[in-house]
Amino acid sequence: MNTSEIQIVKTRMTGKDFNRFLKHWIAGSNPRLKYLSVGGQSKTDDGEQFAMELLHGINYRKMADGEKMTCVICMGTSEERMETVSGGSYIRRKDGTKAIVYSEDIWFQLILQEFVNI
């Protein structure tokens, strides 16, 4: 896919499948991607375990307790909206592009938008 925004409401892909996607992104695929939001099915009801599946084998830095990042989200023709994320993890693509991977239950987001300090 060569798009800037992807939102998938329901999928059968697993955390392991999306881990592979993240590894390809880190290697340089999907350079236009700015925002990815996915809801899926997981073999576990444990959100922390799902997050570990997503990040397995990937260098990341977990956000500190209480740390929050605010970014601007724009999906398609919708108006921009501010979204504040806490509890995610920072990853970096080989070209230095920084992103936040955030998961909650069996949803996860990859956010590459410009971050706003508030």
C-alpha positions in Angstrom: 0.0 0.0 0.0 1.2 3.5 -0.8 -1.2 5.6 1.1 -0.9 8.1 4.0 -3.8 7.0 6.2 -5.3 3.5 6.9 -8.1 2.7 9.2 -9.2 -1.0 9.5 -12.1 -1.6 11.8 -12.0 -5.3 11.9 -9.5 -7.8 10.7 -8.3 -11.4 11.3 -4.7 -10.4 11.2 -2.8 -11.1 14.4 -0.3 -9.1 16.4 2.3 -11.3 14.7 1.1 -10.2 11.3 1.2 -6.5 12.3 4.7 -7.1 13.8 5.8 -8.1 10.3 4.1 -5.0 8.9 6.0 -2.8 11.4 9.3 -4.4 10.5 8.7 -3.7 6.8 7.8 -0.1 7.7 11.1 0.2 9.7 13.0 -1.1 6.7 11.5 1.7 4.5 8.2 0.4 3.1 5.1 2.6 3.0 7.0 5.9 3.2 3.9 8.0 2.8 2.1 6.4 5.8 1.2 8.9 8.5 -1.5 7.1 10.5 -2.6 3.5 10.8 -5.5 2.4 13.1 -6.4 -1.3 13.3 -9.0 -3.2 15.3 -8.5 -7.0 15.2 -8.8 -10.3 16.8 -6.2 -11.6 19.2 -5.5 -15.0 20.6 -5.2 -13.3 23.9 -7.4 -11.0 25.9 -4.3 -9.5 27.6 -3.6 -6.1 26.1 0.0 -6.1 27.4 0.7 -9.5 25.7 -0.8 -8.2 22.5 1.5 -5.1 22.7 4.5 -7.4 23.1 3.5 -9.4 20.0 3.4 -6.2 18.1 6.9 -5.1 19.2 8.6 -8.5 19.3 12.1 -8.2 17.8 11.8 -4.4 17.3 13.9 -1.8 19.0 11.5 0.5 20.9 11.4 2.8 23.9 8.3 2.7 26.1 6.8 6.0 27.0 7.5 7.0 30.7 4.7 6.8 33.2 2.6 9.9 32.8 4.3 10.9 29.5 1.9 12.1 26.9 2.3 13.1 23.3 -0.3 15.0 21.3 -0.6 14.7 17.5 -2.8 15.9 14.8 -4.9 13.2 13.2 -6.5 13.7 9.8 -8.4 10.8 8.2 -9.4 11.3 4.6 -11.7 14.3 4.1 -12.5 14.6 7.8 -11.4 17.6 9.7 -8.1 17.4 11.7 -8.4 16.5 15.3 -6.0 16.4 18.2 -5.3 13.1 19.9 -3.3 12.6 23.0 -1.5 9.3 23.5 0.1 7.9 26.6 1.4 4.5 27.4 2.7 3.8 23.9 6.2 3.0 22.6 8.5 4.9 20.3 9.9 3.2 17.3 12.2 4.6 14.6 12.5 3.8 10.9 16.0 3.4 9.3 15.7 6.9 7.8 15.1 8.4 11.3 11.4 8.9 11.1 9.9 8.5 14.6 6.5 6.9 15.3 4.4 5.9 18.3 2.9 2.4 18.5 0.0 2.4 20.8 -2.2 -0.5 21.7 -5.2 -0.9 23.8 -6.9 -4.3 24.2 -6.8 -5.6 20.6 -6.6 -2.2 18.9 -3.4 -0.6 17.9 -2.3 2.6 16.3 0.8 3.5 14.4 1.1 7.3 14.6 3.6 9.2 12.5 2.0 12.6 12.5 3.8 15.7 13.6 3.8 15.7 17.3 2.7 18.8 19.2 4.0 19.8 22.6 1.2 20.9 24.9 
